[in-house]
Every structure is written in structure tokens, then in C-alpha cells.
Amino acid sequence: MSDQNLIPQSSDFKQSYQESIEWLFVQMPNYQTDGQKAYKPGLDNITRLCAYFGNPQDKIKTIHIGGTNGKGSTSNMLASVLRESGYKVGLYNSPHLIDFTERIKVNGENCDKEFVYDFIQKLRKLPEEIRPSFFEFTTIMAFEYFYQQKVDYAIIEVGLGGRLDSTNIIHPLVSAITNVQLDHQNILGNTIEEIAKEKAGIIKENVPIISGDENDTVKNIISETARKRNTSFIDATLITPNFKSDLKGNYQKKNIRVVLALVEELRKQGLEISNENVMNGLMNVHRNTNFIGRWFEFSDNPLTICDTAHNQAGLEMVFEQLNAISRFKHIVLGFVNDKKIDEVLQILPGNSTFYFVKPAISRGRHPSDYENLLKNSKINYKIFDDVESGYLSARQAIKKGEMIFIGGSNFVVGEFLEKNLSK
């Protein structure tokens, strides 16, 4: 039977596609839902997997984006700029918020579901010695899709860390590290220095590396690694950006600097990108890439903002921006099991009522588990079994001139949008 015959007809396709996605999640360990036990460090497995599929990653031109925070925003902004410049652009991000196909896009369009279905059938035929993780399989799926779609350039976001991440099998035109913060310490290391060394592992011989981190310790680690790899180090923090973006978080100013540095390096390599392309690309990220989740304005009446920031550094930036808003705030928050709740409570915005919820995944932490910390923090709070209940309670309590914020986890934002975006 040919692979093409495995694709069901349209009348049955929706059910068959959903069953295949569910099978994929069940068969393969997935870090987003299973945590550390799903993480497969090292490139041996992805190397075998790519070879099995004919090494499509070697047949496309790629750009590699790593870092603790800002990878998604930076890669989407760059994709928008390249699209405005007339290029066909592939974009690989993770995790998805609503539908699996969000992870793999070409010119802002989600990956074709028939391709996904077909590729999952091929997974069923893999040799026993190749047992990929969920992320390894989605990575090779992205490479193959971009190759089949004949993209001009593919922007590849690092999944976790850098040195041992599955995406590190590529040899890109240019790489970038947006910043380095404490996150995933159980995997990457307990100090900024250790994590910076892991993230600097994406630096390759003669491939320019752009750094967006303001920390001198991090800069030194990245620049020294670049020197050892015989490549140029570009400090994006020296750039004064005079461009704005439709991605509205204040923290995007730092990501814009990285994008501008990437653009300049790509121009050196022969890409035609005008300043007008840059301006239009940065101001039309949502339209060009369908990127949502970062300071996303779900509604203006009442003002409802979603943001997927989930580590301490990311939450600090988001909460700082919330503090700058004078409105009274109704804040819906949920976390996964490895979140250090006591640290989050120390930075919560003032002038707020909090609605703590449990994300509907196995790693989701129920607020009752940390209610003793909530009581000691002396904040005004309620707890809920699920995201929607917390949001509806906030909607019921909100008064004219107040706002709602939803965040703390990708899963909280994803659940909320899946339930409410189509209403």
C-alpha cells in the first residue's frame, strides 16, 4: 500500500487525523506533558531519524534561534520580515497552544493536516532501534515539510537548551541566542553559567552567532565559544532599535534588537531585505505568521490579555508591565508541577484579585497543593479546578474599567484560547 493511500477521504479525515495525533502523544514521551522523563539528550537518535528520512535538514537553508525567553517572538518577527521581503519562509516553534499543526508553518499557514497524518503513518513503520521522542519526531516532520514545500529559508526554534537539543543537527546560515535565564535547572544546570554553556552549544564553525543578553557573564561565555568555533560574535545589545512591532509586550524591544542583528547578517549573506520590509514585517507579525500567546489582546471589552511567559524571568517582565497599568486586575494563573510557587508569589502584581487554576494536563498542579503559600502571601485569591472556571469567575466579578490577565503557563493560555477563541 502506498503512503498516499493511507490518507483517508475527507468525510472521515477529521476523526482519523485526531486519532493519529492522540496516538502520537500516547506512543511518544512528550516533555510538555510528561516532563523530564520525556527528555532525550544527545543527537544520536535524531541523527538516525533524519538519516532514515533522507536528511531533509541538509537540503534547506536554516536560521537557528535559541535562548531562554523570546525565541518564539524573535523567530516569528524574523519570519514576518522575510515574508515581507518576498521569501517563502518555514517556521518551527514549540509548543503549540491549540492545534498540533501550529508547530510547523509556511508563510504563516499551519502545516497541512494530511501531511501530518501521512507522516504519522510512517512513524508506525520505524525500525525498532529508532525510538524517537515526541520532539524528535516533530523536528524531523518539520524538516521534511519545509523540504517538500521548497521554502527559501526555515527558521528553527530550539526546543530545550541547545547543545543536546534535537534541532542542533542543522548547519544554519546564522544563529541567535536571545538571552539566558534560570529555567529547566533539573536538565540544563543550576547556574546561569552552566545554562549559558548549554545554550552556546548551538554555535558552529563559521556560523555567525548573535547574542541578545545584557549579562556580561553570558556575553563572555557566548563570545568565547564563538572564538573557539572560529566564528563571529555579534552583540545585539549595542543596537538602538528605531522600529516598533505589533507584538506589544515591553520586553519585545530586546527581541527586536536581535531581529535587526539577524537581518543585518542575512543582508551580508546576500538576502535582499529593505528597511521598509523590516518596518512592515515587525508591524504585521500577527497577520504574517498568525503568532499568538505573547501579550495577546484577546478582547478590548473587557480588556483581556494573555501571555505564555512561564519561567521566573519571563513572569517578572510580564508582571512589571501589568504593574504599569493603573486598572484593577483580575489575574488567572496556573502552573505545572515543577514551578517554584513561592518565588512567583514574591513578584505578583499589586492592585489585583487572583484566580488560581489547574491546567488540564498530567503535569498541571492543582492550587490546593500550594494553598498554604497563598494564605501566607495575604493576597485576595480564589482557587479553581480548571482554567475556564477561573476565567468565568473573573468575568463575573469584573467591573467597568478593570481588566483580566491569563497566564502562568503555555497550557493555561492554550486551554483558554481553545475554549474561547472561536466564540
Backbone torsions as a table, in degrees:
resi	resn	phi	psi	omega
1	MET	NA	132.0	179.4
2	SER	-76.8	157.2	178.3
3	ASP	-60.0	-35.0	-178.6
4	GLN	-61.7	-34.6	-179.4
5	ASN	-70.6	-15.1	178.6
6	LEU	-74.6	-17.0	-179.0
7	ILE	-78.6	119.3	-177.8
8	PRO	-72.7	164.6	177.6
9	GLN	-73.6	162.4	-170.7
10	SER	-58.0	-34.0	-176.4
11	SER	-64.0	-30.1	-178.4
12	ASP	-108.3	-2.2	-168.5
13	PHE	-65.1	-42.4	-175.5
14	LYS	-56.7	-46.4	-179.8
15	GLN	-67.1	-42.8	-178.9
16	SER	-65.4	-39.8	177.8
17	TYR	-62.2	-47.3	-178.1
18	GLN	-63.6	-39.2	177.9
19	GLU	-63.4	-37.8	179.3
20	SER	-67.8	-41.5	177.7
21	ILE	-63.0	-43.3	179.0
22	GLU	-62.9	-39.5	177.7
23	TRP	-62.6	-41.3	-179.9
24	LEU	-60.1	-44.9	-179.5
25	PHE	-66.4	-36.3	-178.0
26	VAL	-73.6	-40.8	-174.5
27	GLN	-73.1	-31.5	-169.4
28	MET	-117.8	134.4	175.0
29	PRO	-63.3	133.0	-175.6
30	ASN	-123.5	119.1	-175.9
31	TYR	-58.0	-38.0	-174.9
32	GLN	-61.3	-34.6	-178.7
33	THR	-104.8	-30.5	-174.5
34	ASP	-101.8	-12.3	177.8
35	GLY	77.2	-151.0	-169.8
36	GLN	-58.9	-32.1	-177.4
37	LYS	-63.9	-17.3	179.7
38	ALA	-89.1	-10.2	-174.4
39	TYR	-79.5	124.0	179.1
40	LYS	-114.5	92.1	-178.1
41	PRO	-71.0	150.0	177.3
42	GLY	105.9	159.4	-174.1
43	LEU	-107.1	0.6	-177.7
44	ASP	-61.2	-45.9	-176.1
45	ASN	-68.9	-44.3	179.6
46	ILE	-67.5	-30.9	176.5
47	THR	-63.6	-45.4	178.0
48	ARG	-64.9	-40.7	-178.6
49	LEU	-64.3	-45.4	179.0
50	CYS	-64.1	-40.1	178.8
51	ALA	-62.6	-38.5	179.0
52	TYR	-59.6	-35.4	-179.1
53	PHE	-97.1	13.4	174.1
54	GLY	85.0	19.4	176.6
55	ASN	51.6	58.8	179.6
56	PRO	-64.1	-23.8	-179.7
57	GLN	-64.1	-22.9	179.1
58	ASP	-85.1	-5.7	-176.4
59	LYS	-105.8	5.5	179.4
60	ILE	-129.3	155.3	176.3
61	LYS	-91.2	129.1	-171.9
62	THR	-125.2	159.7	173.5
63	ILE	-130.8	131.4	-171.1
64	HIS	-109.6	126.8	-178.4
65	ILE	-122.0	117.4	176.6
66	GLY	-121.3	-177.5	179.9
67	GLY	130.4	164.3	-179.8
68	THR	-76.1	-52.6	179.2
69	ASN	-122.8	152.2	174.1
70	GLY	91.5	-2.8	-179.6
71	LYS	-60.4	-48.1	-177.6
72	GLY	-64.4	-45.6	179.8
73	SER	-63.1	-45.1	-178.4
74	THR	-63.0	-45.6	-178.1
75	SER	-67.3	-37.1	178.2
76	ASN	-70.3	-39.5	177.0
77	MET	-63.0	-43.9	179.2
78	LEU	-64.4	-41.1	178.2
79	ALA	-60.1	-40.0	179.0
80	SER	-65.1	-41.8	178.1
81	VAL	-62.8	-44.7	-179.3
82	LEU	-66.3	-36.5	178.2
83	ARG	-66.1	-41.6	176.7
84	GLU	-62.4	-24.4	179.8
85	SER	-84.8	0.3	175.3
86	GLY	95.5	9.5	-178.6
87	TYR	-94.4	151.9	172.6
88	LYS	-88.8	121.0	-166.3
89	VAL	-121.5	126.6	170.6
90	GLY	-92.8	147.3	-177.9
91	LEU	-141.3	122.5	-179.6
92	TYR	-116.7	110.6	179.8
93	ASN	-124.4	161.7	172.0
94	SER	-152.8	155.7	-6.5
95	PRO	-82.8	178.0	173.0
96	HIS	-88.1	157.5	179.3
97	LEU	-96.9	-42.0	-175.6
98	ILE	-120.7	-54.7	-175.6
99	ASP	-122.0	141.4	-178.6
100	PHE	-51.2	-37.1	-174.4
101	THR	-67.7	-11.3	175.6
102	GLU	-61.8	-24.0	-175.6
103	ARG	-67.4	-26.9	-173.7
104	ILE	-127.9	114.2	-177.2
105	LYS	-129.7	152.1	170.1
106	VAL	-129.5	120.4	-176.8
107	ASN	50.0	42.5	175.2
108	GLY	82.6	-6.4	-179.6
109	GLU	-95.8	130.9	178.7
110	ASN	-59.9	152.1	177.8
111	CYS	-52.1	140.5	-179.9
112	ASP	-62.5	129.3	-175.8
113	LYS	-67.2	-30.9	177.4
114	GLU	-66.8	-36.1	175.4
115	PHE	-63.3	-44.7	179.8
116	VAL	-59.8	-47.5	179.6
117	TYR	-58.2	-48.4	-179.3
118	ASP	-60.4	-41.3	-176.8
119	PHE	-69.8	-35.0	177.2
120	ILE	-64.6	-33.9	176.6
121	GLN	-63.5	-34.8	177.5
122	LYS	-67.2	-31.7	177.6
123	LEU	-59.6	-36.8	-179.3
124	ARG	-63.0	-19.5	-176.5
125	LYS	-100.8	4.1	-177.1
126	LEU	-62.1	145.3	175.0
127	PRO	-60.1	151.5	-177.3
128	GLU	-58.4	-32.2	-176.3
129	GLU	-73.5	-11.1	176.5
130	ILE	-107.8	103.7	179.8
131	ARG	-119.0	81.8	-172.8
132	PRO	-73.2	153.3	169.1
133	SER	-75.7	169.7	177.4
134	PHE	-57.3	-44.6	-177.0
135	PHE	-69.8	-36.8	176.7
136	GLU	-61.5	-41.3	-178.1
137	PHE	-71.7	-38.9	177.8
138	THR	-68.1	-28.6	178.5
139	THR	-67.5	-47.5	178.6
140	ILE	-67.6	-32.0	176.1
141	MET	-60.9	-42.7	178.9
142	ALA	-64.1	-46.1	179.7
143	PHE	-57.0	-46.5	-177.3
144	GLU	-66.8	-40.4	-179.9
145	TYR	-64.0	-44.6	-179.9
146	PHE	-63.9	-36.9	177.9
147	TYR	-65.9	-46.0	-179.8
148	GLN	-64.9	-34.1	-179.0
149	GLN	-80.9	-5.7	178.7
150	LYS	55.2	49.7	178.6
151	VAL	-68.3	151.8	174.3
152	ASP	-74.1	-41.7	-179.5
153	TYR	-145.0	144.0	176.4
154	ALA	-120.5	125.3	178.1
155	ILE	-96.0	120.0	-173.1
156	ILE	-113.1	118.0	178.1
157	GLU	-88.7	131.8	175.4
158	VAL	-61.0	140.6	178.6
159	GLY	-79.1	-58.9	-177.7
160	LEU	-149.8	122.6	179.5
161	GLY	79.6	-117.3	-178.9
162	GLY	174.9	-63.3	-173.8
163	ARG	-55.7	-44.4	-175.7
164	LEU	-106.9	10.4	-179.2
165	ASP	-74.5	145.8	-177.0
166	SER	-57.3	-32.7	-178.1
167	THR	-69.7	-13.4	-174.5
168	ASN	-75.4	9.5	175.0
169	ILE	-80.3	-14.3	-176.8
170	ILE	-80.3	159.3	172.3
171	HIS	-119.5	91.0	-169.7
172	PRO	-80.7	170.7	173.6
173	LEU	-72.6	-36.6	-178.5
174	VAL	-157.8	151.2	177.7
175	SER	-124.9	159.4	176.7
176	ALA	-142.9	145.5	172.0
177	ILE	-121.4	109.5	-173.1
178	THR	-65.1	-46.3	178.7
179	ASN	-171.2	171.0	178.1
180	VAL	-132.0	122.1	177.8
181	GLN	-134.4	168.0	177.1
182	LEU	-70.3	119.5	177.4
183	ASP	-166.7	146.4	-179.0
184	HIS	52.8	42.9	-177.9
185	GLN	-60.5	-28.7	-179.5
186	ASN	-66.7	-12.6	-179.7
187	ILE	-117.6	-42.7	-169.9
188	LEU	-96.8	-17.9	-178.2
189	GLY	129.7	161.8	-173.5
190	ASN	-95.8	-5.8	-178.3
191	THR	-125.6	160.2	176.2
192	ILE	-58.4	-39.4	-179.0
193	GLU	-61.7	-45.5	-179.7
194	GLU	-64.1	-43.0	-178.7
195	ILE	-68.1	-38.4	178.6
196	ALA	-61.5	-39.0	179.5
197	LYS	-65.6	-38.0	177.2
198	GLU	-64.8	-44.3	-178.4
199	LYS	-69.9	-32.9	177.5
200	ALA	-69.3	-7.8	177.6
201	GLY	-65.7	-11.7	176.9
202	ILE	-81.5	-9.7	-178.4
203	ILE	-71.4	130.8	-176.3
204	LYS	-125.5	161.8	-179.9
205	GLU	-54.2	126.5	173.5
206	ASN	61.6	20.2	174.9
207	VAL	-111.9	110.8	-176.7
208	PRO	-54.7	141.7	178.6
209	ILE	-119.0	132.2	179.0
210	ILE	-108.2	132.3	-179.9
211	SER	-116.1	132.1	177.9
212	GLY	-109.1	7.7	-175.7
213	ASP	-86.5	138.4	-178.8
214	GLU	-89.9	-9.8	-179.0
215	ASN	-75.6	122.0	-177.0
216	ASP	-61.2	-35.1	178.9
217	THR	-62.1	-45.0	178.8
218	VAL	-65.7	-45.2	178.1
219	LYS	-55.1	-45.5	-177.7
220	ASN	-63.1	-39.9	-179.9
221	ILE	-65.9	-42.8	-179.4
222	ILE	-69.0	-43.6	-178.5
223	SER	-68.3	-36.3	178.5
224	GLU	-68.7	-39.1	175.9
225	THR	-63.2	-40.2	177.5
226	ALA	-61.6	-41.3	179.6
227	ARG	-61.8	-44.6	179.9
228	LYS	-64.9	-29.4	-179.1
229	ARG	-92.9	8.3	175.3
230	ASN	59.1	46.1	178.6
231	THR	-138.9	168.1	-174.5
232	SER	-85.1	145.4	177.3
233	PHE	-110.0	124.7	-179.0
234	ILE	-116.3	121.3	-177.7
235	ASP	-92.7	102.6	-177.3
236	ALA	-70.4	-17.9	-179.0
237	THR	-69.7	-12.9	177.8
238	LEU	-81.5	-8.6	-178.8
239	ILE	-85.2	135.6	172.4
240	THR	-102.8	103.7	-174.1
241	PRO	-74.0	134.3	175.1
242	ASN	-115.4	26.2	178.0
243	PHE	-118.2	152.7	174.8
244	LYS	-117.9	165.0	-179.5
245	SER	-131.5	157.5	173.4
246	ASP	-78.5	-4.4	167.9
247	LEU	-81.9	111.0	-160.6
248	LYS	-89.9	-8.3	179.8
249	GLY	-60.2	139.6	179.6
250	ASN	-58.1	-31.9	-179.2
251	TYR	-65.2	-14.6	-178.6
252	GLN	-66.7	-19.8	178.2
253	LYS	-59.0	-38.1	179.1
254	LYS	-70.0	-38.3	177.8
255	ASN	-67.9	-34.9	178.4
256	ILE	-60.9	-37.9	177.9
257	ARG	-59.6	-41.5	179.0
258	VAL	-65.5	-41.5	178.7
259	VAL	-61.0	-44.0	-179.6
260	LEU	-63.8	-37.8	176.8
261	ALA	-66.1	-40.0	176.9
262	LEU	-63.0	-43.3	179.4
263	VAL	-60.0	-45.2	-179.0
264	GLU	-62.3	-40.1	179.3
265	GLU	-68.5	-40.0	179.1
266	LEU	-66.8	-34.3	174.4
267	ARG	-61.2	-40.7	178.9
268	LYS	-61.8	-28.1	-178.9
269	GLN	-91.3	8.5	171.5
270	GLY	104.2	-0.8	178.8
271	LEU	-75.4	138.6	179.3
272	GLU	-92.9	105.4	-178.5
273	ILE	-134.8	110.5	-178.5
274	SER	-85.0	164.3	175.1
275	ASN	-62.2	-33.0	176.9
276	GLU	-65.7	-38.9	175.6
277	ASN	-60.6	-41.8	179.6
278	VAL	-63.1	-49.0	-178.5
279	MET	-60.4	-48.9	-179.3
280	ASN	-66.9	-37.0	178.9
281	GLY	-64.1	-45.1	-179.1
282	LEU	-68.2	-30.7	-177.6
283	MET	-87.6	-4.6	-177.3
284	ASN	-131.6	38.0	-178.0
285	VAL	-64.0	-46.3	-179.6
286	HIS	-59.0	-45.4	-178.0
287	ARG	-66.8	-40.8	-173.4
288	ASN	-82.7	-23.6	-175.4
289	THR	-126.3	-9.8	-175.3
290	ASN	58.1	34.8	-179.7
291	PHE	-79.9	127.0	175.8
292	ILE	-134.4	163.3	173.9
293	GLY	116.6	-23.8	179.0
294	ARG	-106.8	112.4	-175.4
295	TRP	43.9	51.5	-176.3
296	PHE	-87.3	121.4	179.8
297	GLU	-84.2	99.0	-178.6
298	PHE	-70.1	-38.3	177.0
299	SER	-155.1	159.3	177.0
300	ASP	-107.2	-5.6	178.7
301	ASN	-145.1	92.9	-0.9
302	PRO	-77.2	157.6	176.5
303	LEU	-59.7	119.5	-178.4
304	THR	-131.3	118.4	-176.6
305	ILE	-114.1	136.6	173.4
306	CYS	-115.3	143.1	173.7
307	ASP	-150.6	132.5	-174.8
308	THR	-86.8	5.0	177.5
309	ALA	-52.1	133.7	-175.1
310	HIS	-138.7	-17.6	175.0
311	ASN	-94.0	169.7	-171.5
312	GLN	-58.2	-45.5	-178.1
313	ALA	-64.3	-42.1	179.7
314	GLY	-66.4	-42.6	179.2
315	LEU	-65.4	-36.7	178.1
316	GLU	-59.2	-43.8	-180.0
317	MET	-65.6	-41.6	-179.0
318	VAL	-68.6	-44.7	-179.2
319	PHE	-66.5	-32.9	175.7
320	GLU	-62.2	-41.7	178.5
321	GLN	-67.7	-37.1	176.7
322	LEU	-64.2	-39.2	178.9
323	ASN	-62.4	-27.5	-179.4
324	ALA	-77.3	-9.6	177.9
325	ILE	-93.2	124.2	-173.3
326	SER	-75.8	-15.0	-178.6
327	ARG	-63.2	152.8	168.6
328	PHE	-69.3	141.9	-171.2
329	LYS	-120.2	138.9	171.2
330	HIS	-109.3	112.3	-168.4
331	ILE	-113.2	115.4	178.9
332	VAL	-96.3	118.1	-175.7
333	LEU	-131.1	143.0	173.3
334	GLY	-146.5	154.7	-173.0
335	PHE	-139.1	164.2	173.8
336	VAL	-96.9	173.1	-168.6
337	ASN	-62.1	-30.5	-175.4
338	ASP	-88.5	4.6	-179.6
339	LYS	-73.1	133.1	176.4
340	LYS	-84.3	92.3	-172.4
341	ILE	-62.4	-37.0	-177.9
342	ASP	-61.0	-35.1	178.8
343	GLU	-71.3	-37.9	178.7
344	VAL	-65.3	-41.5	-177.2
345	LEU	-62.3	-26.3	-179.2
346	GLN	-71.8	-17.1	-175.5
347	ILE	-118.0	10.3	-177.9
348	LEU	-59.6	143.4	177.4
349	PRO	-64.3	151.3	174.4
350	GLY	-85.6	-178.4	175.7
351	ASN	56.6	47.4	-171.1
352	SER	-147.1	155.0	163.0
353	THR	-111.9	139.9	-174.0
354	PHE	-112.5	141.8	-180.0
355	TYR	-124.3	100.1	-176.1
356	PHE	-90.6	130.2	-171.6
357	VAL	-128.5	163.0	175.8
358	LYS	-103.7	120.3	173.1
359	PRO	-62.2	143.2	-173.8
360	ALA	-85.4	52.5	173.6
361	ILE	-131.5	166.2	-177.2
362	SER	-63.1	-29.5	179.4
363	ARG	-84.2	-7.0	-178.3
364	GLY	-65.0	136.0	-177.2
365	ARG	-100.1	128.8	179.4
366	HIS	-77.7	135.4	-177.2
367	PRO	-58.1	-25.8	178.9
368	SER	-62.1	-24.3	179.0
369	ASP	-66.6	-27.8	-178.2
370	TYR	-122.0	23.9	-177.2
371	GLU	-66.4	-28.1	176.7
372	ASN	-61.3	-34.7	176.7
373	LEU	-69.9	-38.0	178.9
374	LEU	-63.7	-42.3	179.7
375	LYS	-61.8	-42.7	-178.1
376	ASN	-70.1	-23.1	-177.6
377	SER	-78.8	-12.3	176.1
378	LYS	59.0	38.2	175.0
379	ILE	-100.9	163.6	175.7
380	ASN	-87.7	112.9	-172.4
381	TYR	-143.2	162.3	170.0
382	LYS	-136.6	157.0	177.3
383	ILE	-122.5	149.5	-174.9
384	PHE	-140.0	155.5	-178.7
385	ASP	-79.1	-17.0	-176.6
386	ASP	-153.2	167.1	-174.8
387	VAL	-66.2	-46.2	-174.6
388	GLU	-62.4	-38.4	179.5
389	SER	-63.2	-41.1	177.9
390	GLY	-64.8	-42.5	179.3
391	TYR	-64.7	-43.9	-179.2
392	LEU	-64.7	-35.5	176.0
393	SER	-64.8	-40.4	177.4
394	ALA	-64.6	-41.6	178.8
395	ARG	-61.7	-38.0	-178.6
396	GLN	-70.6	-32.8	-175.5
397	ALA	-87.1	-19.6	-171.6
398	ILE	-67.1	143.9	177.3
399	LYS	-114.5	165.5	-178.8
400	LYS	-56.3	133.2	179.0
401	GLY	89.0	-2.9	178.2
402	GLU	-97.6	175.4	-177.5
403	MET	-140.0	163.8	176.2
404	ILE	-118.7	138.5	172.2
405	PHE	-123.4	139.5	-179.4
406	ILE	-128.1	124.2	-178.6
407	GLY	-177.2	-153.8	-177.7
408	GLY	97.9	-20.8	-176.3
409	SER	-165.0	147.8	171.5
410	ASN	-55.6	-36.5	-173.8
411	PHE	-72.0	-35.2	176.7
412	VAL	-63.5	-49.3	179.9
413	VAL	-64.1	-43.3	179.9
414	GLY	-60.4	-45.9	178.4
415	GLU	-61.0	-45.1	-179.0
416	PHE	-61.5	-47.9	-177.8
417	LEU	-66.4	-40.2	179.9
418	GLU	-61.0	-36.9	-177.9
419	LYS	-78.8	-32.2	-167.8
420	ASN	-118.1	-15.3	-173.9
421	LEU	-65.6	-31.4	-176.5
422	SER	-90.2	-1.6	-177.6
423	LYS	-72.3	NA	NA
